[in-house]
């Protein structure tokens, strides 16, 4: 039987070895089904700004129009034919400069006639006075009647009245002759001529010849809602805002092309009444206009500093997001470094920042850079925002 033992053991050994290999493979496959534990990624890094209060002016942008500080309508004060237009249209003129010449011939004739009437009246009164003086001596010796003497005195008095009337007529004729030369009543820029040479002017009406407007300095008239005025006064009364010193209210002008006018203006007055049809209060500012850039009728927007907010909060525009409905939100990092969405009130822009009037308080941290890497509730790694290495966001117009 021993000679058959190796033959018997060979299948058994093969089966044992196969079982061991299968067990090893099963263990290997089982080991391959388990993944090693993945490392937790670090929280994303975001740049934050710690909110602090600062003293900022309370500004309001209001629409309005440019208006000349003085406007004068040049009119013909006497009737006649217009002979010459002396000035150049669109030029600057000074008060007293000759602008038009009306035919003076009829007026010169009236002046000469009035002068002759005065000479005649003066001759008559001289004769009447001499007669009254002679009758005064004769009436004492009863050489003339008392009635003749009274008549002589009355004639002398009437002659003196005629002299006064003749002098007045001569003065009127002299004035009318002077009005034939039409001069500028004020200094300023004159527009186009409204009549041409050869036209009959001043006949039955005071004909308008041209318009002069004084443009330096120049006015900017604009309006503000009475509701805003009441809100501002209430904030001043309860101490939320501080009043600007009288005469220190600064007005900046934003032109139609979006540029800022080079010269600052000053607020002159605020109307004491409210327009019942619009509910608006009229304001007026004065601007220097040395280059004549501002023209009457031009539309502009005035940025008016009305008060000072000593507890103002300003946030970079890149940190504020506006929704379709106009609502503004920021992402705030909580003390435990969690991201929180905060709705804020951001209605006014100043430079590259939004002025926040509600929703934030001093000491809170607002995400300025890295907004696209986080979501509400996520944990972040906040680092201070470095404005030197990050360009400011483009400034937005005031809302």
C-alpha positions as CSV (number, residue, x, y, z in Angstrom):
1,X,0.0,0.0,0.0
2,X,2.9,2.3,0.6
3,X,3.7,2.4,-3.1
4,X,0.3,4.0,-3.7
5,X,0.6,6.7,-1.0
6,X,2.3,9.4,-3.0
7,X,-0.2,9.0,-5.7
8,X,-3.0,9.5,-3.2
9,X,-1.5,12.5,-1.5
10,X,-0.9,14.5,-4.7
11,X,-4.6,15.4,-5.3
12,X,-5.0,16.2,-1.7
13,X,-2.0,18.5,-1.6
14,X,-3.2,20.2,-4.8
15,X,-6.7,20.7,-3.2
16,X,-5.1,22.1,0.0
17,X,-2.9,24.4,-1.9
18,X,-5.8,25.6,-4.1
19,X,-7.9,26.3,-1.0
20,X,-5.1,28.3,0.5
21,X,-4.7,30.3,-2.7
22,X,-8.4,30.9,-3.0
23,X,-8.5,32.1,0.6
24,X,-5.6,34.4,0.0
25,X,-7.3,35.8,-3.1
26,X,-10.6,36.3,-1.2
27,X,-8.7,38.1,1.5
28,X,-7.0,40.3,-1.0
29,X,-10.2,41.2,-2.7
30,X,-11.8,42.0,0.6
31,X,-8.9,44.2,1.4
32,X,-9.3,46.1,-1.9
33,X,-12.9,47.0,-1.1
34,X,-11.9,49.3,1.8
35,X,-10.6,52.8,0.9
36,X,-8.2,54.7,3.2
37,X,-9.8,57.6,5.1
38,X,-9.5,60.9,3.1
39,X,-7.9,64.0,4.7
40,X,-10.3,66.9,5.5
41,X,-9.5,70.0,3.3
42,X,-8.7,73.2,5.1
43,X,-11.4,76.0,5.2
44,X,-11.1,78.5,2.3
45,X,-9.2,81.7,3.0
46,X,-11.1,84.9,2.6
47,X,-10.1,88.6,3.0
48,X,-12.2,90.5,5.6
49,X,-12.5,94.0,6.8
50,X,-13.3,94.8,10.4
51,X,-16.2,97.4,10.4
52,X,-15.4,100.7,12.2
53,X,-17.2,104.0,12.3
54,X,-15.9,107.2,10.8
55,X,-17.0,110.8,10.4
56,X,-18.4,111.3,6.9
57,X,-20.5,114.1,5.2
58,X,-24.1,113.2,4.5
59,X,-24.4,113.8,0.8
60,X,-27.5,113.9,-1.5
61,X,-27.6,114.0,-5.3
62,X,-30.4,116.1,-6.6
63,X,-31.2,117.0,-10.3
64,X,-31.5,120.6,-11.4
65,X,-30.7,123.1,-14.1
66,X,-28.2,125.9,-14.7
67,X,-29.6,129.5,-14.5
68,X,-27.9,132.8,-15.3
69,X,-27.3,135.0,-12.3
70,X,-28.7,138.0,-14.1
71,X,-30.7,138.2,-17.3
72,X,-31.5,141.4,-19.2
73,X,-33.8,141.8,-22.2
74,X,-32.5,144.6,-24.4
75,X,-35.5,146.5,-25.8
76,X,-36.0,149.6,-28.0
77,X,-37.3,152.4,-25.9
78,X,-38.1,154.8,-28.8
79,X,-39.8,154.2,-32.1
80,X,-37.6,154.3,-35.3
81,X,-35.9,152.4,-38.0
82,X,-33.0,150.2,-36.9
83,X,-29.9,151.4,-38.7
84,X,-27.0,149.3,-37.3
85,X,-26.2,146.2,-35.2
86,X,-22.9,147.2,-33.6
87,X,-22.0,144.1,-31.5
88,X,-20.9,140.6,-32.4
89,X,-23.5,137.9,-31.6
90,X,-22.4,135.5,-28.8
91,X,-19.7,137.9,-27.5
92,X,-19.1,139.2,-24.0
93,X,-20.2,142.8,-23.6
94,X,-19.8,145.3,-20.8
95,X,-22.5,147.6,-19.3
96,X,-22.6,150.7,-21.5
97,X,-21.3,149.1,-24.7
98,X,-23.2,150.3,-27.8
99,X,-25.3,147.5,-29.3
100,X,-27.8,149.0,-31.8
101,X,-28.3,152.4,-33.5
102,X,-31.8,153.6,-34.2
103,X,-32.3,156.4,-36.8
104,X,-31.8,159.5,-34.6
105,X,-33.0,162.1,-37.3
106,X,-36.7,162.4,-36.1
107,X,-35.6,162.4,-32.5
108,X,-33.0,165.1,-33.2
109,X,-35.8,167.2,-34.8
110,X,-38.0,166.8,-31.8
111,X,-35.1,167.8,-29.6
112,X,-34.5,171.0,-31.6
113,X,-38.2,171.8,-31.5
114,X,-38.3,171.4,-27.7
115,X,-35.2,173.6,-27.4
116,X,-36.8,176.4,-29.5
117,X,-40.0,176.1,-27.4
118,X,-37.9,176.7,-24.3
119,X,-36.3,179.7,-25.7
120,X,-39.7,181.2,-26.7
121,X,-41.1,180.5,-23.2
122,X,-38.1,182.1,-21.6
123,X,-38.5,185.2,-23.8
124,X,-42.2,185.5,-23.0
125,X,-41.7,185.2,-19.2
126,X,-39.0,187.9,-19.4
127,X,-41.5,190.2,-21.0
128,X,-44.2,189.3,-18.6
129,X,-42.0,189.9,-15.6
130,X,-41.0,193.4,-16.9
131,X,-44.6,194.3,-17.5
132,X,-45.6,193.2,-13.9
133,X,-42.7,195.3,-12.5
134,X,-43.8,198.4,-14.4
135,X,-47.5,198.0,-13.4
136,X,-46.4,197.5,-9.7
137,X,-45.0,201.1,-9.7
138,X,-47.9,202.6,-11.7
139,X,-50.6,201.1,-9.6
140,X,-49.3,202.9,-6.6
141,X,-49.9,206.3,-8.3
142,X,-53.1,205.0,-9.8
143,X,-51.8,205.3,-13.3
144,X,-53.1,201.7,-14.1
145,X,-56.0,199.9,-12.6
146,X,-55.6,197.2,-10.0
147,X,-57.1,194.7,-12.5
148,X,-54.4,195.4,-15.1
149,X,-51.7,194.9,-12.5
150,X,-53.2,191.6,-11.4
151,X,-53.4,190.5,-15.0
152,X,-49.7,191.3,-15.5
153,X,-48.7,189.3,-12.4
154,X,-50.8,186.3,-13.6
155,X,-49.1,186.5,-17.1
156,X,-45.7,186.5,-15.5
157,X,-46.5,183.4,-13.4
158,X,-48.0,181.7,-16.4
159,X,-44.8,182.4,-18.3
160,X,-42.7,180.8,-15.6
161,X,-44.9,177.7,-15.8
162,X,-44.4,177.6,-19.6
163,X,-40.7,177.7,-19.1
164,X,-40.8,174.8,-16.7
165,X,-43.0,172.8,-19.2
166,X,-40.6,173.6,-22.0
167,X,-37.6,172.5,-19.9
168,X,-39.4,169.2,-19.2
169,X,-40.2,168.7,-22.9
170,X,-36.6,169.4,-23.8
171,X,-35.4,166.9,-21.2
172,X,-37.8,164.2,-22.7
173,X,-36.6,164.9,-26.2
174,X,-33.0,164.7,-25.0
175,X,-33.7,161.3,-23.4
176,X,-35.4,160.0,-26.5
177,X,-32.5,161.1,-28.6
178,X,-30.1,159.3,-26.3
179,X,-32.3,156.1,-26.5
180,X,-31.6,156.0,-30.2
181,X,-28.2,154.6,-29.2
182,X,-29.1,151.3,-27.5
183,X,-26.4,150.3,-24.9
184,X,-25.9,147.2,-22.8
185,X,-27.7,147.5,-19.4
186,X,-25.5,144.8,-17.7
187,X,-22.2,143.0,-18.4
188,X,-22.5,139.5,-19.7
189,X,-22.8,137.4,-22.8
190,X,-25.2,138.6,-25.5
191,X,-27.1,136.3,-27.8
192,X,-28.3,136.6,-31.4
193,X,-30.1,139.8,-32.6
194,X,-33.8,139.3,-32.6
195,X,-34.3,142.0,-35.3
196,X,-32.4,143.1,-38.4
197,X,-31.3,146.4,-39.9
198,X,-34.2,148.3,-41.5
199,X,-36.8,147.0,-39.1
200,X,-39.2,149.4,-37.5
201,X,-38.9,149.0,-33.7
202,X,-40.6,150.5,-30.7
203,X,-43.7,151.4,-32.7
204,X,-46.6,150.8,-30.3
205,X,-44.6,148.3,-28.3
206,X,-41.2,148.0,-26.6
207,X,-39.5,145.7,-29.2
208,X,-37.0,143.1,-27.8
209,X,-33.7,143.4,-29.6
210,X,-31.4,140.9,-27.8
211,X,-30.8,139.1,-24.4
212,X,-27.8,139.5,-22.2
213,X,-27.0,136.9,-19.5
214,X,-24.4,137.2,-16.8
215,X,-22.7,133.8,-16.6
216,X,-19.9,134.3,-14.1
217,X,-20.8,133.4,-11.4
218,X,-23.8,131.3,-12.3
219,X,-26.7,129.7,-10.4
220,X,-27.7,126.0,-10.1
221,X,-31.3,125.6,-9.1
222,X,-32.5,122.2,-7.9
223,X,-35.2,120.7,-5.7
224,X,-35.3,118.3,-2.8
225,X,-38.3,116.3,-1.5
226,X,-39.9,117.8,1.6
227,X,-39.9,114.3,3.1
228,X,-36.1,114.2,2.8
229,X,-35.9,117.6,4.4
230,X,-38.0,116.5,7.3
231,X,-36.0,113.3,7.8
232,X,-32.8,115.3,7.8
233,X,-34.0,117.8,10.3
234,X,-35.3,115.0,12.5
235,X,-31.9,113.3,12.5
236,X,-30.2,116.6,13.3
237,X,-32.6,117.2,16.2
238,X,-32.1,113.8,17.8
239,X,-28.3,114.0,17.4
240,X,-27.9,111.3,14.7
241,X,-26.3,113.9,12.5
242,X,-24.3,117.1,13.1
243,X,-25.1,120.3,11.3
244,X,-22.6,121.8,8.9
245,X,-21.5,125.3,9.9
246,X,-23.3,128.1,8.1
247,X,-21.6,128.9,4.8
248,X,-19.7,125.6,4.8
249,X,-22.2,123.5,2.9
250,X,-20.3,122.4,-0.3
251,X,-22.0,121.5,-3.5
252,X,-20.3,119.5,-6.3
253,X,-21.7,119.5,-9.8
254,X,-22.0,116.4,-12.0
255,X,-22.5,117.3,-15.6
256,X,-24.6,115.6,-18.3
257,X,-21.6,113.7,-19.7
258,X,-20.9,112.2,-16.3
259,X,-17.9,114.4,-15.5
260,X,-17.4,116.4,-12.3
261,X,-17.3,120.1,-12.7
262,X,-13.9,121.4,-11.6
263,X,-15.2,124.2,-9.3
264,X,-17.1,123.6,-6.1
265,X,-20.2,125.7,-5.3
266,X,-21.8,127.1,-2.2
267,X,-25.4,126.8,-1.1
268,X,-27.1,130.2,-1.1
269,X,-30.6,129.4,0.3
270,X,-33.3,126.9,0.7
271,X,-36.8,128.1,-0.2
272,X,-39.1,128.6,2.8
273,X,-42.2,127.1,1.0
274,X,-43.0,123.7,-0.5
275,X,-44.5,123.5,-4.0
276,X,-48.0,122.1,-3.4
277,X,-48.1,120.4,-6.8
278,X,-44.8,118.5,-6.4
279,X,-44.0,118.5,-2.7
280,X,-40.5,119.8,-3.4
281,X,-38.4,122.5,-1.8
282,X,-36.3,124.7,-4.2
283,X,-32.6,125.0,-3.4
284,X,-30.0,127.4,-5.1
285,X,-26.3,127.1,-5.3
286,X,-23.7,129.5,-6.8
287,X,-20.7,128.3,-8.9
288,X,-17.8,130.2,-10.4
289,X,-17.9,129.9,-14.2
290,X,-14.7,131.6,-15.4
291,X,-14.4,129.5,-18.6
292,X,-18.1,129.8,-19.6
293,X,-18.5,126.0,-19.5
294,X,-21.9,126.2,-17.7
295,X,-24.7,127.6,-19.8
296,X,-28.3,128.5,-18.8
297,X,-30.7,125.7,-19.2
298,X,-28.1,122.9,-19.0
299,X,-29.1,119.9,-16.9
300,X,-26.9,118.7,-14.1
301,X,-26.9,116.9,-10.8
302,X,-25.8,118.5,-7.6
303,X,-24.1,116.6,-4.8
304,X,-24.9,118.5,-1.7
305,X,-23.3,118.0,1.7
306,X,-26.1,118.7,4.2
307,X,-24.8,117.3,7.4
308,X,-22.0,115.2,9.1
309,X,-22.5,111.6,10.3
310,X,-19.9,111.0,13.0
311,X,-20.9,107.3,13.3
312,X,-20.9,106.5,9.6
313,X,-20.1,102.9,8.3
314,X,-18.5,102.7,4.8
315,X,-17.9,99.3,3.1
316,X,-16.0,98.6,-0.1
317,X,-18.3,98.2,-3.1
318,X,-16.7,94.8,-3.9
319,X,-18.2,93.5,-0.6
320,X,-21.8,94.5,-1.4
321,X,-24.1,92.5,-3.7
322,X,-27.3,93.9,-5.1
323,X,-30.2,91.7,-6.0
324,X,-32.8,92.1,-8.8
325,X,-35.1,93.8,-6.4
326,X,-32.5,96.3,-5.3
327,X,-31.8,94.7,-2.0
328,X,-28.2,94.8,-0.8
329,X,-26.4,92.0,1.1
330,X,-22.9,91.3,2.5
331,X,-21.2,88.2,3.8
332,X,-20.3,88.5,7.5
333,X,-17.8,86.2,9.3
334,X,-19.2,85.3,12.7
335,X,-16.9,84.9,15.8
336,X,-16.7,81.1,15.2
337,X,-15.6,81.8,11.6
338,X,-18.9,80.9,10.0
339,X,-20.3,82.7,6.9
340,X,-23.5,84.6,7.4
341,X,-25.6,86.5,4.9
342,X,-26.6,89.9,6.1
343,X,-29.1,92.3,4.4
344,X,-27.9,95.9,4.7
345,X,-29.2,99.3,3.7
346,X,-26.8,100.8,1.1
347,X,-28.4,103.6,-0.7
348,X,-25.5,106.1,-1.1
349,X,-22.1,105.6,-2.7
350,X,-19.0,107.7,-1.9
351,X,-16.1,107.0,-4.2
352,X,-15.4,103.2,-4.2
353,X,-17.5,102.6,-1.0
354,X,-21.1,102.2,0.0
355,X,-22.4,104.1,3.0
356,X,-24.2,101.5,5.1
357,X,-27.1,103.0,7.2
358,X,-28.5,99.7,8.5
359,X,-27.6,96.0,9.0
360,X,-24.0,96.3,10.2
361,X,-22.4,97.5,13.4
362,X,-18.8,98.3,14.4
363,X,-16.6,95.3,15.1
364,X,-18.2,92.9,12.7
365,X,-16.0,91.3,9.9
366,X,-17.2,91.6,6.3
367,X,-15.8,89.5,3.4
368,X,-14.3,91.7,0.7
369,X,-12.3,89.2,-1.3
370,X,-13.0,85.5,-1.9
371,X,-16.8,85.7,-2.1
372,X,-16.9,83.1,-4.9
373,X,-15.3,80.5,-2.7
374,X,-17.7,80.4,0.2
375,X,-21.4,79.8,0.9
376,X,-23.6,80.7,3.9
377,X,-22.9,78.5,6.9
378,X,-19.4,77.4,5.7
379,X,-16.3,77.7,7.9
380,X,-13.7,80.0,6.5
381,X,-10.2,81.2,7.4
382,X,-10.4,85.0,7.6
383,X,-7.4,87.1,6.9
384,X,-7.2,90.9,7.0
385,X,-7.9,92.6,3.6
386,X,-4.9,94.3,2.1
387,X,-6.1,97.2,-0.1
388,X,-2.6,97.9,-1.3
389,X,-2.5,94.6,-3.3
390,X,-6.2,94.7,-4.4
391,X,-7.4,97.5,-6.7
392,X,-10.6,99.2,-5.6
393,X,-13.8,98.3,-7.3
394,X,-15.1,100.7,-9.9
395,X,-17.2,103.4,-8.2
396,X,-21.0,103.3,-8.7
397,X,-23.2,106.3,-9.1
398,X,-25.4,107.3,-6.2
399,X,-28.7,105.6,-6.1
